[in-house]
Amino acid sequence: MSAPSLIQRIAIGVVAFAFLLYGVDYAVLRFKASRSNGAAAFATVTIEYGTPTKDGRVEIFTDQSQTVTCVNSLFPHLGYNPCWYVRRSRMQEIGATLLPLQVGGARPLRAILDSRFSPS
């Protein structure tokens, strides 16, 4: 057996296994949803919002929690993320995105405004 054909067979086997695993996961989810009004298939998780501060810590807003619906499965299905993923990231960072500095360093605001609005 040549090396390329062995690698191709392994790759095809991995892809086929992934499709099979996804299909079985979806079938189990649909089975759970059909029984007991979907209580076993879906769950809710409370998440908190937080924003990074200047000293590198994260300020968490406990008064603004939100309930997120998730599915009890390995993969996302039916437009919902899996519960293991949602529980892993219960705190979502909002706002405070840092912009990169210019290569030559930051220019003063006055120099930027003068270059944009000066008559030429």
C-alpha positions as CSV (number, residue, x, y, z in Angstrom):
1,M,0.0,0.0,0.0
2,S,1.5,3.4,-0.9
3,A,1.7,6.2,1.5
4,P,-0.7,8.6,-0.3
5,S,-3.5,6.0,-0.4
6,L,-3.1,5.2,3.3
7,I,-3.3,8.9,4.2
8,Q,-6.3,9.3,1.9
9,R,-8.1,6.4,3.6
10,I,-7.3,7.7,7.0
11,A,-8.6,11.2,6.0
12,I,-11.8,9.7,4.5
13,G,-12.3,7.6,7.6
14,V,-11.9,10.6,9.9
15,V,-14.4,12.7,7.9
16,A,-16.9,9.8,7.7
17,F,-16.6,9.3,11.5
18,A,-17.2,13.0,12.1
19,F,-20.4,13.0,9.9
20,L,-21.6,9.8,11.6
21,L,-21.0,11.3,15.1
22,Y,-22.8,14.5,14.1
23,G,-25.8,12.5,12.7
24,V,-26.1,10.3,15.8
25,D,-25.8,13.3,18.0
26,Y,-28.7,15.0,16.1
27,A,-30.8,11.8,16.2
28,V,-30.4,11.5,19.9
29,L,-31.3,15.1,20.4
30,R,-34.4,14.8,18.3
31,F,-35.4,11.6,20.2
32,K,-34.9,13.5,23.5
33,A,-37.0,16.4,22.2
34,S,-39.8,14.2,21.1
35,R,-40.1,12.7,24.6
36,S,-41.1,14.7,27.8
37,N,-41.9,17.9,25.8
38,G,-38.2,18.5,25.1
39,A,-37.2,19.0,28.7
40,A,-34.3,16.5,28.4
41,A,-33.0,18.1,25.1
42,F,-32.9,21.7,26.1
43,A,-31.6,23.6,29.2
44,T,-31.1,27.1,30.3
45,V,-27.9,28.6,31.6
46,T,-27.5,32.0,33.3
47,I,-24.6,34.1,31.9
48,E,-23.1,37.3,33.3
49,Y,-21.7,40.2,31.4
50,G,-18.3,41.8,32.2
51,T,-15.9,44.4,30.9
52,P,-12.1,44.5,31.1
53,T,-10.7,47.3,33.3
54,K,-7.4,49.1,32.8
55,D,-5.5,47.0,35.4
56,G,-6.3,43.8,33.5
57,R,-9.1,42.6,35.7
58,V,-12.7,42.0,34.6
59,E,-15.6,43.8,36.2
60,I,-18.6,41.6,36.2
61,F,-22.2,43.1,36.2
62,T,-24.2,40.7,38.3
63,D,-27.4,42.8,38.0
64,Q,-27.5,42.2,34.2
65,S,-27.6,38.5,33.9
66,Q,-29.2,36.8,31.0
67,T,-30.7,33.3,30.5
68,V,-29.5,31.5,27.5
69,T,-31.2,28.4,26.0
70,C,-28.8,25.5,25.0
71,V,-29.1,21.9,23.8
72,N,-27.8,18.8,25.7
73,S,-25.6,17.5,22.9
74,L,-22.0,17.5,21.6
75,F,-22.5,19.8,18.7
76,P,-24.7,22.9,18.1
77,H,-28.1,21.9,16.7
78,L,-31.4,23.7,15.9
79,G,-29.7,27.2,16.3
80,Y,-28.6,26.6,19.9
81,N,-25.1,26.1,21.3
82,P,-24.3,22.9,23.3
83,C,-24.7,23.4,27.0
84,W,-21.1,22.2,27.8
85,Y,-19.9,25.2,25.7
86,V,-22.3,27.7,27.2
87,R,-21.5,26.6,30.8
88,R,-17.8,26.9,30.0
89,S,-18.1,30.5,29.1
90,R,-20.6,31.9,31.5
91,M,-19.1,35.4,31.5
92,Q,-19.2,37.3,28.2
93,E,-17.0,40.3,27.8
94,I,-18.6,43.4,26.3
95,G,-17.2,46.6,25.0
96,A,-13.7,48.0,25.6
97,T,-12.0,46.9,22.5
98,L,-8.4,48.2,22.2
99,L,-7.2,49.6,19.0
100,P,-3.6,49.0,17.9
101,L,-1.2,51.9,17.9
102,Q,0.2,53.2,14.6
103,V,3.5,51.9,13.6
104,G,5.3,55.2,13.9
105,G,3.7,55.8,17.3
106,A,0.5,57.7,18.3
107,R,0.1,61.2,16.8
108,P,-1.5,63.9,18.9
109,L,-5.2,64.6,18.2
110,R,-4.4,68.2,17.0
111,A,-2.0,66.8,14.3
112,I,-4.7,64.4,13.0
113,L,-7.4,67.1,12.9
114,D,-5.0,69.6,11.3
115,S,-4.1,67.2,8.5
116,R,-7.7,66.3,7.8
117,F,-9.3,69.7,7.9
118,S,-6.6,72.0,6.7
119,P,-7.2,73.8,3.4
120,S,-4.9,72.6,0.6
